[in-house]
């Protein structure tokens, strides 16, 4: 079982906050340069998130 993880206060006020701001900024740039709707940005973020999701394989096929 995975043990719980939490960012430290320093991380939350540093790298986490910076990463969040960069992702938001890049999503806004994508919308501005492609004129795509929010739904398309959400679809892209969902694909990216799926790369980090834990997957389980059903061994009984």
N, CA, C and O atoms as a CHARMM CRD file, in Angstrom:
* protein
*
  244
    1    1 UNK  N      0.84800  -1.18200   0.00000 PROA 1      0.00000
    2    1 UNK  CA     0.00000   0.00000   0.00000 PROA 1      0.00000
    3    1 UNK  C      0.89200   1.24300   0.00000 PROA 1      0.00000
    4    1 UNK  O      1.90600   1.29100   0.69600 PROA 1      0.00000
    5    2 UNK  N      0.50700   2.23000  -0.77700 PROA 2      0.00000
    6    2 UNK  CA     1.27900   3.47300  -0.83800 PROA 2      0.00000
    7    2 UNK  C      1.05800   4.29100   0.42100 PROA 2      0.00000
    8    2 UNK  O     -0.06400   4.41300   0.91200 PROA 2      0.00000
    9    3 UNK  N      2.15200   4.85300   0.93700 PROA 3      0.00000
   10    3 UNK  CA     1.99100   5.69800   2.11400 PROA 3      0.00000
   11    3 UNK  C      1.56500   7.09700   1.66500 PROA 3      0.00000
   12    3 UNK  O      1.96800   7.54800   0.59200 PROA 3      0.00000
   13    4 UNK  N      0.76100   7.78400   2.46700 PROA 4      0.00000
   14    4 UNK  CA     0.27900   9.12000   2.10200 PROA 4      0.00000
   15    4 UNK  C      1.44200  10.09100   1.91000 PROA 4      0.00000
   16    4 UNK  O      2.46600   9.99800   2.58600 PROA 4      0.00000
   17    5 UNK  N      1.26600  11.00900   0.99000 PROA 5      0.00000
   18    5 UNK  CA     2.28600  12.01600   0.72600 PROA 5      0.00000
   19    5 UNK  C      1.63600  13.38500   0.78100 PROA 5      0.00000
   20    5 UNK  O      0.50600  13.56500   0.32600 PROA 5      0.00000
   21    6 UNK  N      2.33500  14.32400   1.32500 PROA 6      0.00000
   22    6 UNK  CA     1.87500  15.71400   1.33500 PROA 6      0.00000
   23    6 UNK  C      3.08200  16.61200   1.09800 PROA 6      0.00000
   24    6 UNK  O      4.16100  16.38200   1.64400 PROA 6      0.00000
   25    7 UNK  N      2.88700  17.62600   0.28400 PROA 7      0.00000
   26    7 UNK  CA     3.94100  18.60700   0.08100 PROA 7      0.00000
   27    7 UNK  C      4.16300  19.38400   1.36800 PROA 7      0.00000
   28    7 UNK  O      3.22600  19.61800   2.13100 PROA 7      0.00000
   29    8 UNK  N      5.39100  19.77800   1.60300 PROA 8      0.00000
   30    8 UNK  CA     5.69000  20.60800   2.76400 PROA 8      0.00000
   31    8 UNK  C      5.19700  22.03900   2.49900 PROA 8      0.00000
   32    8 UNK  O      4.88200  22.40000   1.36500 PROA 8      0.00000
   33    9 UNK  N      5.13900  22.82300   3.54200 PROA 9      0.00000
   34    9 UNK  CA     4.74000  24.22700   3.40300 PROA 9      0.00000
   35    9 UNK  C      5.70200  24.94800   2.46500 PROA 9      0.00000
   36    9 UNK  O      5.28100  25.74800   1.62900 PROA 9      0.00000
   37   10 UNK  N      6.99100  24.66200   2.60700 PROA 10     0.00000
   38   10 UNK  CA     7.99500  25.29700   1.74800 PROA 10     0.00000
   39   10 UNK  C      7.77800  24.91300   0.28800 PROA 10     0.00000
   40   10 UNK  O      7.87700  25.76300  -0.59700 PROA 10     0.00000
   41   11 UNK  N      7.48200  23.64200   0.03200 PROA 11     0.00000
   42   11 UNK  CA     7.21800  23.19700  -1.33500 PROA 11     0.00000
   43   11 UNK  C      5.94500  23.84500  -1.87300 PROA 11     0.00000
   44   11 UNK  O      5.90700  24.28000  -3.02400 PROA 11     0.00000
   45   12 UNK  N      4.90800  23.90900  -1.04600 PROA 12     0.00000
   46   12 UNK  CA     3.64200  24.51400  -1.47800 PROA 12     0.00000
   47   12 UNK  C      3.82800  25.97400  -1.86100 PROA 12     0.00000
   48   12 UNK  O      3.20800  26.45700  -2.80800 PROA 12     0.00000
   49   13 UNK  N      4.68400  26.67700  -1.12400 PROA 13     0.00000
   50   13 UNK  CA     4.92500  28.08800  -1.40200 PROA 13     0.00000
   51   13 UNK  C      6.03900  28.30600  -2.41800 PROA 13     0.00000
   52   13 UNK  O      6.34700  29.44600  -2.76300 PROA 13     0.00000
   53   14 UNK  N      6.63700  27.23700  -2.89300 PROA 14     0.00000
   54   14 UNK  CA     7.74000  27.32900  -3.85400 PROA 14     0.00000
   55   14 UNK  C      7.41900  26.60700  -5.14800 PROA 14     0.00000
   56   14 UNK  O      6.67100  27.10800  -5.98700 PROA 14     0.00000
   57   15 UNK  N      7.99400  25.42400  -5.29700 PROA 15     0.00000
   58   15 UNK  CA     7.89700  24.68000  -6.54800 PROA 15     0.00000
   59   15 UNK  C      6.46200  24.33800  -6.93700 PROA 15     0.00000
   60   15 UNK  O      6.12500  24.37800  -8.12000 PROA 15     0.00000
   61   16 UNK  N      5.61700  24.00500  -5.97500 PROA 16     0.00000
   62   16 UNK  CA     4.22700  23.65100  -6.29300 PROA 16     0.00000
   63   16 UNK  C      3.48300  24.87100  -6.83100 PROA 16     0.00000
   64   16 UNK  O      2.79200  24.78800  -7.84600 PROA 16     0.00000
   65   17 UNK  N      3.62800  25.98500  -6.15200 PROA 17     0.00000
   66   17 UNK  CA     2.97600  27.22100  -6.59500 PROA 17     0.00000
   67   17 UNK  C      3.50200  27.65000  -7.97200 PROA 17     0.00000
   68   17 UNK  O      2.72700  28.07300  -8.83000 PROA 17     0.00000
   69   18 UNK  N      4.80300  27.54100  -8.17600 PROA 18     0.00000
   70   18 UNK  CA     5.39600  27.89700  -9.47300 PROA 18     0.00000
   71   18 UNK  C      4.89500  26.98900 -10.58900 PROA 18     0.00000
   72   18 UNK  O      4.57800  27.45600 -11.68300 PROA 18     0.00000
   73   19 UNK  N      4.82600  25.69800 -10.31100 PROA 19     0.00000
   74   19 UNK  CA     4.36200  24.74300 -11.31200 PROA 19     0.00000
   75   19 UNK  C      2.91000  25.01200 -11.67600 PROA 19     0.00000
   76   19 UNK  O      2.54700  24.99900 -12.85200 PROA 19     0.00000
   77   20 UNK  N      2.09100  25.25400 -10.68000 PROA 20     0.00000
   78   20 UNK  CA     0.68100  25.57600 -10.91700 PROA 20     0.00000
   79   20 UNK  C      0.55500  26.80500 -11.82500 PROA 20     0.00000
   80   20 UNK  O     -0.19200  26.78800 -12.80300 PROA 20     0.00000
   81   21 UNK  N      1.28000  27.85400 -11.49700 PROA 21     0.00000
   82   21 UNK  CA     1.21900  29.09200 -12.28900 PROA 21     0.00000
   83   21 UNK  C      1.66600  28.84800 -13.72300 PROA 21     0.00000
   84   21 UNK  O      1.06900  29.38700 -14.65500 PROA 21     0.00000
   85   22 UNK  N      2.71300  28.04000 -13.91200 PROA 22     0.00000
   86   22 UNK  CA     3.20900  27.75100 -15.26200 PROA 22     0.00000
   87   22 UNK  C      2.19100  26.95500 -16.06800 PROA 22     0.00000
   88   22 UNK  O      1.99200  27.22300 -17.25300 PROA 22     0.00000
   89   23 UNK  N      1.54900  25.98300 -15.43700 PROA 23     0.00000
   90   23 UNK  CA     0.53800  25.18900 -16.14400 PROA 23     0.00000
   91   23 UNK  C     -0.62400  26.07300 -16.56700 PROA 23     0.00000
   92   23 UNK  O     -1.07500  26.00000 -17.71000 PROA 23     0.00000
   93   24 UNK  N     -1.11500  26.90900 -15.65800 PROA 24     0.00000
   94   24 UNK  CA    -2.21400  27.82400 -15.97400 PROA 24     0.00000
   95   24 UNK  C     -1.81700  28.74800 -17.12300 PROA 24     0.00000
   96   24 UNK  O     -2.59400  28.95000 -18.05600 PROA 24     0.00000
   97   25 UNK  N     -0.62000  29.30400 -17.05800 PROA 25     0.00000
   98   25 UNK  CA    -0.14000  30.21700 -18.09200 PROA 25     0.00000
   99   25 UNK  C     -0.07200  29.51500 -19.45300 PROA 25     0.00000
  100   25 UNK  O     -0.49100  30.07900 -20.46400 PROA 25     0.00000
  101   26 UNK  N      0.44900  28.30500 -19.47700 PROA 26     0.00000
  102   26 UNK  CA     0.56500  27.57500 -20.74400 PROA 26     0.00000
  103   26 UNK  C     -0.80400  27.19300 -21.29600 PROA 26     0.00000
  104   26 UNK  O     -0.99300  27.18300 -22.51300 PROA 26     0.00000
  105   27 UNK  N     -1.74800  26.88300 -20.43700 PROA 27     0.00000
  106   27 UNK  CA    -3.10400  26.59600 -20.90700 PROA 27     0.00000
  107   27 UNK  C     -3.73400  27.85200 -21.52500 PROA 27     0.00000
  108   27 UNK  O     -4.41100  27.77300 -22.55000 PROA 27     0.00000
  109   28 UNK  N     -3.50900  28.98700 -20.90500 PROA 28     0.00000
  110   28 UNK  CA    -4.01600  30.24300 -21.46100 PROA 28     0.00000
  111   28 UNK  C     -3.34200  30.55800 -22.80200 PROA 28     0.00000
  112   28 UNK  O     -4.00100  31.02700 -23.73000 PROA 28     0.00000
  113   29 UNK  N     -2.04200  30.30200 -22.90700 PROA 29     0.00000
  114   29 UNK  CA    -1.34600  30.49000 -24.18600 PROA 29     0.00000
  115   29 UNK  C     -1.90900  29.57600 -25.26000 PROA 29     0.00000
  116   29 UNK  O     -2.07900  29.99600 -26.40500 PROA 29     0.00000
  117   30 UNK  N     -2.20100  28.33300 -24.90500 PROA 30     0.00000
  118   30 UNK  CA    -2.78600  27.38500 -25.85000 PROA 30     0.00000
  119   30 UNK  C     -4.12500  27.89100 -26.36200 PROA 30     0.00000
  120   30 UNK  O     -4.39000  27.86300 -27.56400 PROA 30     0.00000
  121   31 UNK  N     -4.97500  28.35600 -25.43700 PROA 31     0.00000
  122   31 UNK  CA    -6.27700  28.88900 -25.84000 PROA 31     0.00000
  123   31 UNK  C     -6.12800  30.11400 -26.73700 PROA 31     0.00000
  124   31 UNK  O     -6.83400  30.25100 -27.73600 PROA 31     0.00000
  125   32 UNK  N     -5.20200  31.00200 -26.37200 PROA 32     0.00000
  126   32 UNK  CA    -4.99600  32.23100 -27.13800 PROA 32     0.00000
  127   32 UNK  C     -4.49300  31.92800 -28.54500 PROA 32     0.00000
  128   32 UNK  O     -4.96000  32.52700 -29.51400 PROA 32     0.00000
  129   33 UNK  N     -3.53700  30.99600 -28.66300 PROA 33     0.00000
  130   33 UNK  CA    -2.91000  30.72300 -29.95700 PROA 33     0.00000
  131   33 UNK  C     -3.70400  29.78500 -30.85300 PROA 33     0.00000
  132   33 UNK  O     -3.49300  29.75900 -32.06600 PROA 33     0.00000
  133   34 UNK  N     -4.61500  29.01400 -30.26500 PROA 34     0.00000
  134   34 UNK  CA    -5.38800  28.07500 -31.07700 PROA 34     0.00000
  135   34 UNK  C     -6.87500  28.39800 -31.11500 PROA 34     0.00000
  136   34 UNK  O     -7.61700  27.84900 -31.92900 PROA 34     0.00000
  137   35 UNK  N     -7.30300  29.28700 -30.23500 PROA 35     0.00000
  138   35 UNK  CA    -8.71700  29.63700 -30.10900 PROA 35     0.00000
  139   35 UNK  C     -9.56400  28.42600 -29.73400 PROA 35     0.00000
  140   35 UNK  O    -10.74000  28.35000 -30.09100 PROA 35     0.00000
  141   36 UNK  N     -8.96500  27.48500 -29.01700 PROA 36     0.00000
  142   36 UNK  CA    -9.70200  26.28400 -28.61700 PROA 36     0.00000
  143   36 UNK  C    -10.55500  26.58600 -27.38800 PROA 36     0.00000
  144   36 UNK  O    -10.25500  27.49700 -26.61700 PROA 36     0.00000
  145   37 UNK  N    -11.62400  25.80600 -27.21800 PROA 37     0.00000
  146   37 UNK  CA   -12.47600  26.00600 -26.03700 PROA 37     0.00000
  147   37 UNK  C    -11.86400  25.37400 -24.78900 PROA 37     0.00000
  148   37 UNK  O    -10.93700  24.56900 -24.87400 PROA 37     0.00000
  149   38 UNK  N    -12.39800  25.75200 -23.63500 PROA 38     0.00000
  150   38 UNK  CA   -11.94100  25.19200 -22.36100 PROA 38     0.00000
  151   38 UNK  C    -12.01300  23.66900 -22.35800 PROA 38     0.00000
  152   38 UNK  O    -11.15400  23.00400 -21.78000 PROA 38     0.00000
  153   39 UNK  N    -13.04600  23.11700 -23.00900 PROA 39     0.00000
  154   39 UNK  CA   -13.21300  21.66800 -23.03800 PROA 39     0.00000
  155   39 UNK  C    -12.02100  20.97100 -23.68500 PROA 39     0.00000
  156   39 UNK  O    -11.65400  19.86900 -23.27500 PROA 39     0.00000
  157   40 UNK  N    -11.41600  21.59400 -24.68200 PROA 40     0.00000
  158   40 UNK  CA   -10.25000  21.00500 -25.32900 PROA 40     0.00000
  159   40 UNK  C     -9.03900  21.03200 -24.39600 PROA 40     0.00000
  160   40 UNK  O     -8.23900  20.09600 -24.37300 PROA 40     0.00000
  161   41 UNK  N     -8.91500  22.10500 -23.63800 PROA 41     0.00000
  162   41 UNK  CA    -7.83400  22.18700 -22.65000 PROA 41     0.00000
  163   41 UNK  C     -8.03800  21.11800 -21.58500 PROA 41     0.00000
  164   41 UNK  O     -7.08200  20.45800 -21.17600 PROA 41     0.00000
  165   42 UNK  N     -9.27300  20.94500 -21.13500 PROA 42     0.00000
  166   42 UNK  CA    -9.57100  19.91200 -20.14000 PROA 42     0.00000
  167   42 UNK  C     -9.24700  18.52100 -20.67100 PROA 42     0.00000
  168   42 UNK  O     -8.72600  17.68000 -19.93800 PROA 42     0.00000
  169   43 UNK  N     -9.55200  18.27800 -21.93700 PROA 43     0.00000
  170   43 UNK  CA    -9.25000  16.98100 -22.54100 PROA 43     0.00000
  171   43 UNK  C     -7.74500  16.74400 -22.55700 PROA 43     0.00000
  172   43 UNK  O     -7.28400  15.64300 -22.25500 PROA 43     0.00000
  173   44 UNK  N     -6.98300  17.76900 -22.90700 PROA 44     0.00000
  174   44 UNK  CA    -5.52100  17.65400 -22.92300 PROA 44     0.00000
  175   44 UNK  C     -4.98200  17.39500 -21.51400 PROA 44     0.00000
  176   44 UNK  O     -4.12500  16.53200 -21.32100 PROA 44     0.00000
  177   45 UNK  N     -5.48100  18.13700 -20.54300 PROA 45     0.00000
  178   45 UNK  CA    -5.03900  17.94600 -19.16100 PROA 45     0.00000
  179   45 UNK  C     -5.40900  16.54500 -18.65500 PROA 45     0.00000
  180   45 UNK  O     -4.66900  15.95000 -17.87300 PROA 45     0.00000
  181   46 UNK  N     -6.54400  16.02900 -19.10100 PROA 46     0.00000
  182   46 UNK  CA    -6.95200  14.68100 -18.72100 PROA 46     0.00000
  183   46 UNK  C     -5.99400  13.63400 -19.27600 PROA 46     0.00000
  184   46 UNK  O     -5.64100  12.68000 -18.58200 PROA 46     0.00000
  185   47 UNK  N     -5.57300  13.81100 -20.52600 PROA 47     0.00000
  186   47 UNK  CA    -4.60000  12.88900 -21.11900 PROA 47     0.00000
  187   47 UNK  C     -3.28800  12.95000 -20.34700 PROA 47     0.00000
  188   47 UNK  O     -2.67700  11.92100 -20.05800 PROA 47     0.00000
  189   48 UNK  N     -2.86700  14.15400 -20.02000 PROA 48     0.00000
  190   48 UNK  CA    -1.62000  14.31100 -19.25700 PROA 48     0.00000
  191   48 UNK  C     -1.77100  13.64900 -17.87900 PROA 48     0.00000
  192   48 UNK  O     -0.87600  12.92900 -17.43800 PROA 48     0.00000
  193   49 UNK  N     -2.89000  13.89100 -17.20800 PROA 49     0.00000
  194   49 UNK  CA    -3.11600  13.31000 -15.88400 PROA 49     0.00000
  195   49 UNK  C     -3.11300  11.79200 -15.93900 PROA 49     0.00000
  196   49 UNK  O     -2.66200  11.13800 -14.99900 PROA 49     0.00000
  197   50 UNK  N     -3.60800  11.23000 -17.02400 PROA 50     0.00000
  198   50 UNK  CA    -3.65500   9.77000 -17.13100 PROA 50     0.00000
  199   50 UNK  C     -2.26100   9.16100 -17.13800 PROA 50     0.00000
  200   50 UNK  O     -2.09600   7.99300 -16.78600 PROA 50     0.00000
  201   51 UNK  N     -1.26200   9.93100 -17.53100 PROA 51     0.00000
  202   51 UNK  CA     0.11400   9.43800 -17.49200 PROA 51     0.00000
  203   51 UNK  C      0.61200   9.24200 -16.06600 PROA 51     0.00000
  204   51 UNK  O      1.58600   8.52300 -15.84500 PROA 51     0.00000
  205   52 UNK  N     -0.03600   9.86400 -15.11000 PROA 52     0.00000
  206   52 UNK  CA     0.38000   9.79600 -13.71200 PROA 52     0.00000
  207   52 UNK  C     -0.57600   8.96600 -12.86100 PROA 52     0.00000
  208   52 UNK  O     -0.34400   8.77700 -11.66700 PROA 52     0.00000
  209   53 UNK  N     -1.64100   8.47400 -13.46700 PROA 53     0.00000
  210   53 UNK  CA    -2.62600   7.68700 -12.73500 PROA 53     0.00000
  211   53 UNK  C     -2.09100   6.28400 -12.48500 PROA 53     0.00000
  212   53 UNK  O     -1.36900   5.72200 -13.30700 PROA 53     0.00000
  213   54 UNK  N     -2.45400   5.74000 -11.35300 PROA 54     0.00000
  214   54 UNK  CA    -2.08800   4.36100 -11.03300 PROA 54     0.00000
  215   54 UNK  C     -3.01700   3.44800 -11.81600 PROA 54     0.00000
  216   54 UNK  O     -4.23800   3.59400 -11.76500 PROA 54     0.00000
  217   55 UNK  N     -2.43600   2.51800 -12.53100 PROA 55     0.00000
  218   55 UNK  CA    -3.25200   1.58300 -13.29100 PROA 55     0.00000
  219   55 UNK  C     -3.14300   0.19600 -12.66100 PROA 55     0.00000
  220   55 UNK  O     -2.09300  -0.20500 -12.15900 PROA 55     0.00000
  221   56 UNK  N     -4.24600  -0.50500 -12.70700 PROA 56     0.00000
  222   56 UNK  CA    -4.25400  -1.88500 -12.22800 PROA 56     0.00000
  223   56 UNK  C     -4.72300  -2.75400 -13.37500 PROA 56     0.00000
  224   56 UNK  O     -5.65600  -2.40400 -14.09800 PROA 56     0.00000
  225   57 UNK  N     -4.07800  -3.87300 -13.53000 PROA 57     0.00000
  226   57 UNK  CA    -4.44800  -4.79800 -14.57400 PROA 57     0.00000
  227   57 UNK  C     -5.23400  -5.94600 -13.95500 PROA 57     0.00000
  228   57 UNK  O     -4.88400  -6.48200 -12.90400 PROA 57     0.00000
  229   58 UNK  N     -6.30000  -6.29400 -14.64400 PROA 58     0.00000
  230   58 UNK  CA    -7.10900  -7.42000 -14.19000 PROA 58     0.00000
  231   58 UNK  C     -6.48100  -8.68200 -14.75300 PROA 58     0.00000
  232   58 UNK  O     -6.46900  -8.87800 -15.96900 PROA 58     0.00000
  233   59 UNK  N     -5.95800  -9.54100 -13.88700 PROA 59     0.00000
  234   59 UNK  CA    -5.26900 -10.74800 -14.34500 PROA 59     0.00000
  235   59 UNK  C     -6.23300 -11.83900 -14.76900 PROA 59     0.00000
  236   59 UNK  O     -5.80900 -12.85700 -15.31600 PROA 59     0.00000
  237   60 UNK  N     -7.52100 -11.64700 -14.52900 PROA 60     0.00000
  238   60 UNK  CA    -8.53600 -12.63100 -14.93800 PROA 60     0.00000
  239   60 UNK  C     -9.21700 -12.14400 -16.21400 PROA 60     0.00000
  240   60 UNK  O    -10.22200 -11.43600 -16.15300 PROA 60     0.00000
  241   61 UNK  N     -8.67900 -12.51900 -17.35100 PROA 61     0.00000
  242   61 UNK  CA    -9.26300 -12.11000 -18.64600 PROA 61     0.00000
  243   61 UNK  C    -10.18400 -13.16300 -19.18000 PROA 61     0.00000
  244   61 UNK  O    -10.76100 -12.99200 -20.25400 PROA 61     0.00000
